[in-house]
Amino acid sequence: MRTALMTDHYRVLQVDRSAEPEVIEKAYRALSLKYHPDVSHPSRRDRATREMQRINEAYAVLRDPARRSAYDKTLGSSPGVSAWDVFMDKGLLGMFLERVIPPGK
C-alpha cells in the first residue's frame, strides 16, 4: 500500500497518470534542463542536485512499462489521489493530532 511518505512520480514530472511515454520523456527533458546541477547557480546547486535526483527517480520508474505498472498499483484506484490527499480530505489529520496533542496543550 502506498503511504503518504512515498513520492508521487507523476507530480514530480508534472504529468497526468494517463500520460503517454512521449509526454513523460518530454517532461523529463524539460525539467532536466531546468534543474540540472551543472546549469544551476552555485548557491542553488545542492537544491538542484536533490531535485534532479527526484526527477531521475521518477523518470526511471515511469519510463519502464513494468515498473510503471507496479507503481500505479500502489497508487490505488483513483487517478491523482494520493494517500496524503485521502488523509487530509477525511479529516484524519485533525483526529490524529487531537490524539497526539490533546486540546488545551
Secondary structure, DSSP 8 states (H G I E B T S, - for coil): ---TTS--HHHHHT--TT--HHHHHHHHHHHHHHH-GGGS-GGGHHHHHHHHHHHHHHHHHHHSHHHHHHHHHHH-SSTT--HHHHHHHTTHHHHHHHHHS-TT-
